[in-house]
C-alpha cells in the first residue's frame, strides 16, 4: 500500500497504489490519482491533472500479461476515471513496470510548486478556498476508507499503533502529513507534506 498526500489546502490529487500477490504467478495492481475537487464541474482541473494519463491507461490495457480486474461498482464510482486495476503476470512485470512508473512520475510532476499553482487556478473560484478544499478532502477520504477493502484488513496486517496512525493520516486528523515512507527499520511512517 502506497499513499502520497498533498497538503489539505491545495488541489494536488493524492497518489494511491495497492500492490499484492493474488496468485502464485501474478500480482494485483490498483492505482489512482484521487481527485481533490469534483471532476464533473471542474473540467480544466480534469485536463490539467489527468489528461496526460490517457496514454498510460491505453498502454496498460494493451500490455501482454495484464488482465483487467473488476472492482465493486460503488468503489469504482469513487475513483477518478483514470483508475488502474489489473492482475499482472509475473512474467510481464518487466514490460508493465515502466508503464506504472509513468503514473507515479506524472504525480511527481504535478507535485512541483509551479504545477500546484496551475492546478489550483484550474478550479472554479468557489472551489479554491482553503475551507472548501479541506472539507472536500476529509469527506472524500472518509468515503474511500468505507469502500476500500484494505482499510478493513489493515488491523490484521499491522500493529494497533500503526493502524491508528495510518487511519488518522488518511482522515486528515492531527498533523497534516502527506507521504508515508519506510524508516531504516523497515516500518512505515508519515513524513513532511508536499
Secondary structure, 3 states (H helix, E strand, C coil): CEEECCCCCCCCCEEEEEEEEEECCEEEEEEEEECCCCCCCCHHHHHHHHHHHHHHHHHHHHCCCEEECCCCHHHHHCCCCCCEEEEEEHHHHHHHHHHHHHHHHHHHHHCCHHHHHHHHHCCCHHHCCHHHHHHHHHHHHHHHHHHCHHHHHHHHHCCHHHHHHHHHHHCCCCCCCCEEEECCCCCEEECCCC
